[in-house]
Amino acid sequence: MIIHPADRLNKVKEYYFSKKLQEIRDLNKRGYDILNLGIGSPDMMPSRATINALVDSARNPKNHGYQPYRGIAELRDAISRWCSKTYRVDLNPDHEILPLMGSKEGIMHISLAFLNPGDKVLVPELGYPAYRAVTEMVGAVAETYPLLEEENWIPDFDFLFNADLDQFKIMWINYPHMPTGSPPKLEVFDRLVQLAHEKKILLCHDNPYSLVLNQGQPISLLYAEGAFEVAIELNSFSKSHNMAGWRIGWLSGKREYLNEVLKVKSNFDSGMFKGIQEAAVAALDNPQEWHDQRNQVYKDRRELVYELLRKLDCSWKEEEVGMFIWAKIPDAIEDVEQWVDEILYTYKVFITPGFVFGEKGSRYIRVSLCSDVEMFRQALERLKDYKIET
């Protein structure tokens, strides 16, 4: 290169999956035929109504121009109705909902809107790597807060309430939790809101998994009393409506917070294609039966994943939520990365090592449910002769 890259990239590593997927592609070119059980990209189709709405909109010659930065009113109205029905949270569609090109975009926009270089951010010690990466990319400082493994990965509130958080501006949270599958609990959200009021910190809740294998009432952080003053929430069509590649989601919360994020967003894009927005409106009208059918597919796959994990002598918790299974590896395994690579190269099956999500995941793996039943059966067949070296 004839110029040097920006200093901010000195702390930012290439996303683990970006490198690993390239490695898998290279192996497949050499004839390995790797079964990838690591990536959480939904493989099922959106509803027929969703696709029909996209096609109909794309055929309208008036729908191909730039769209409003706040998204079309029809989409904001549909999100408002959906949140009221799903989460029992009433949102003003004109001021408290901001459609986004996926929630990952929102992580960047929120960070640019509220963080100055040197500001501190709390990220969970196990969580989506983008929370830390984006924090560091904008020049802020990411510090982890502990999760209690023995209490199914809820925040360590004794630590948080006793910690000096004066220099912290944002706290990232995510329930149902990824990667552990810990379900959401209103009493946990209530404690988080109490913490945010006491410590004067903005809660940023990432909530894309609430409809996937969640046996209880889907919960929004904004349902907790007092949350609107101290919290904003990201949501996505990717997992709940099988629209990962469509890149559409939204941010909800108090008008003042969303207006600051909009200042950033309006300098990044010129609005989403109207066809995708109109398709999202249709997706939000999917009947409960559609969601039940999707979850039944995941349940069927999960049974095969349990069988695979038993073969690997791993352990897990039955109450996990979402499209992944978080499993503890056997004590006999000393190096999880080496073990994962052994399974990859010897048995041609890829499973995600837990350290990707934080140091506390070093004794875990994560298996995605986003592959068809036949692929899981093939994986079981390939691993039929697997034995732990002792």
N, C-alpha and C positions, 0 to 999 in steps of 0.2 A: 504494500500500500504506500501511496505517496504522502499520506497523512496518518497521524496516530489516532486510534480510537479514543473516545471520551474517557476521562478518568473514572466516571461512574461505572464503567464496565469492568473495572479492576476487581470489584467485589461480586460481580454477577457472573455466575457459572451458566453454561448451557444447560437447559432443562434436561434432567436425567432421561426422561422418556424420548426426547429428541435424539439423544445419542444412542440410546438402546434400540430404538426403532430403526435407526440407520444400520446398526449392527445386525439386527434381525433381517432387514432387507438384503444386506450383503450375504448373509448366510443362505437366504432363500435363493439368491442368484446362483449360489454354489450347489443348489439342490437339496438343502437341508429340510425344507417344508416344515418350518417352525410353527407350532401351535401357540399363538399368543393369547395367554390368559391374564394379561397384565393391564390392558388399557380399558378405561371405563367409557368407551364410546358406544352408545346404544346402537344395537344392530337391527332393531325392529323399526317398522315404518311408522310415521305419523298417521293419524286417522285419515280415512278417505275424504272426510269433509275438509280437513286441513289442506290436503293436496289439491282438491277441487277448487278451493278458494284461491289458492296461489295461481292455478292455471287460469281461472276466470279473470283474476285481476291482471295477470300478465298480458291477456288479450285485449285489455282496455288501453287504447292509445294514449289516454290521458294520465295513465298511472306511472309513467316512466321518467318523470321529472324529479327534481329535488323535493324532499319532504321536510316537514317541520322538525326542528331540532328536538322538540319535546315529544315527537311521535304524533301520529294522527289521533284525533279526539276519540274515534271509535275504539282504538286499542286501549287508550287510558280508561275509557268507560268500562270496557270489558274486564280489564285487570281489576278495577275497583269492585265490580260485581263479584268477580271470582274470589278476591280476598275476603270480601264480606261473607260469602258462602263457605269458603274453605277454612279460613282462619278466624272468622268472627271479628275481623278488623275492618273498620270503616275508613276509607281513604278518599279524600277529595280528588277526583280525577284531574282537575285542572292544576293543582298545586302540589300534591303529595305523591305523585307517580311520575317517574322519568324513565321511559323505555330506553334500553341500551342495546348495543350490538354484542350481547352476551355479558354475563356477570364478570368475566375476566377483564373486560374493558373497564367495568366499573371499579375494580380494584385499583387500576391505574388512575382513573379520573378522581376517585376519592382521595388518593394519596397526593396527587398534584394539587387538589383543591385545598387541603388542610395542613399539609406538612411543609415545613421549612427545613433546609439543611441543618442537621444536628438535632432536630426534634426526635423524641423517643416514641416507639410504638411497641405495644405488647402483642406478641404472636404466640399461639399455643405451641408447646414443645413437641406436639405431634399435630401436623396440619398441612394444608395445601401449600406447597413450596412458594407459590406466587406471592403470598403475604409478605414473606421475608424478602424475596427478590425485588419486588416492586418498591418496598420500603427503602431498601438500599439503593435502588436505581435513582430515586428522587433525592438522595443525599441524607435521608433520615437514618436513625439507628434502631434496628430491630433487636428486642430482647425477649426471651421466652418467659412465659409463665407456666408453672407446673400444672399438670393434669394428674388426677389421682387414679392410678390403675386399679386399685382395690375398690374404688367406687364407680367403676365403669367410665373412667376418663372424664369426670366432671372437673371444673377448675378447683384448684386448691384455695378456697376462700379464706382460710386462716392466713395463708401466705399473702394473699392479695390485700386483705383489709389491713394487715399490719405493715405492708410495704410502703416505702416512700415513693409515691407515684406522681409527685409534683411536676416532673419534667415530661410526663407521658401525655400524649394528646389522643391517641387512638388505641383501641383494643380490638383485635380481630377475634371473632368467635364463630362457631360453625356447628349447629345441631339441627338435625341428625349429623353426627360428627363423621368427618372423613379424615383418616382412613379407618377409624375403629368401629364405626357403626353404632356408637353410643346414641340412644334415642333422646329426643328432646323432652325436657321436664319443665313445667311451668315454675316450680319452686326454684329451679336453677336460674331461669330467666329473671325471676323476681330478685334473687340475690345479686345477679349481675347488674340489674337496673339500680338497686340500692348502692352497689359499689360505684357505679358511674356517677350517681348524684353526689356521693360523698367525696370521691376523688377528682371530680370535674374532668371526666374522660369520655370521649365519644366511642360508643359501642358500634362496631360495624359487623353485622350479622350476615353471614353467607348461608343461604337457606335453599339450596337446589334439590335436596333429597327428601323433602317432607312427604311426598306421595309415593315413594318407592319402598314397598315392603314395610311400611309403617303401620303397625297394628293398632295404634291409638289414634286419638284426635290429632290431625296435623296442627302444629303450633307455629305461630309467628312471634318473634320477640316483641313486636309492637303490640301484642295482646296484653303484655305485662303492664301493670299499673305504673304510670309515670315514664314509660319507655319513650314516648314521642319527644320528650325534652332532651334525651341523652343518647338516642339510638337511631340508626338507619339500617335498612335491610335490603340485601340483594336477593333476587330470585331469578330463575332461568327456566326456559322452555326445554332445555337440552335433555334433562333426565326425566322430568315429569311428563313430557309430551313427545318424546323421541325426536327432538329437533336439534340435536347437537350441532350439526353442520350448517344450520340455518343462521346461527349466531344472533340470537335474540333473547333478551331478558329485560329486567327492569330494576330500578332502585325505588324504594318507597321510604317515606319519612316526612319530617317536618319541612314545610316550604322553605324556610331559611337555609337548611342544609342542602336541599336539592338545587336551589338557585346557585349556590357556590359551585356545585359540581357541574351545573349546566354551563357556567362560564368556561370551564375546561373543555367539556364535550363539544361545544359549538365551534371550537377551534381545531377539533380533530376530524370531524366528519361533516357531511352535508345531509344527514338524515338517512334512515334506512329505506330500502326499496319498499314501495307501498304494497306490493304483492305479498311480501313476507309479513308485513304488519297485518294485512287483512287475513292472511292465513292464520296468524296467531290469534286473532279474534275468534275464528272458527275453532281453533284448538281448545280455547278456554271453555267452549261449549261442549266439549267431549262429555258424554254421559258417564256416570259412575261405572257402568258396565265395561266401558272401554278401559278404564284404569284398572278395574278388577282383572280383566283378561291379561293386561300387561303384567300385573303382579303375579298372576298364576304362572305365566311363562318363567318369570324369575324364580318362583318357588320351585318349579320342576328342575330348573338348572341348579338351584342351590343344593338340592338333594344329591346331585352328582358331584358337586364341589365338596360336600361333606365327605362323600365316599373317597374322593381323591385325597383330601386332607387326612383322613384316617390312614390311607396308604402311606402318607408321608409322616405319620405319627405326630401330627400337629393337634393342638387343642384350640377351641374357640368358644364364644358365648352365643347361645341360641337366640338371644333377644336383639342381635345386631340388626340395624336398619340400613337401607340403601342397597346399592347394586354391587357391593363388594363384601367379601368375607375376610375379616382380619383374624389371623390365626397365629398362635405362638408356636415357634419351632421347637423340636425336641432338644433336651439338654445336651445330647450327644453331639450336636452340631456346634462346632467352635467358631466357624466363620460363615456367616449367612450369605455374604456376597459370593464367596467361593462355592458354597452349596447351590445357590441359585444358578450360577454359571455351569455347575456340573449337570444340573437337571436340564439346562438349556442345550448344552453341547452333547450330552450323552443320550438324553431321552427326547430331545427336540421339543421341549415344552418350556415356555417362558412364564415365570411368576414374578411379581414385583417384590423386591426386598423392602422390608419396612423402614430401613434407615433412610430411605428417600424422603420420608415425611418427618424426620427428626431423630435425634440420637436415641430417644427412648423407644424407638421402633426397631432397634438393632436385633432384637430376638423375635421378630415377627415377619410374616409375609402377608401380602394382600392379593387375593384372587378376585378377578372381575367376573361378574355374571353376564357380561355382554358378549357371549358367544353362544352359538346354537348347541342344542343337546348333543348333536353328533360330534362336535369338536370335543366336548367334555368326555364323551365315550372313547374317542380316539386317544385322548390324553390318558385315560385310565388304562387303556390297552398298552400304550407305550410304557407306562410305569408299572406294569404288572410284575416285572422282575426286580423292581427297585427294593433295595435293602439298605438300611443305614449302616455305614461303616463304623464299627466299634473298636 
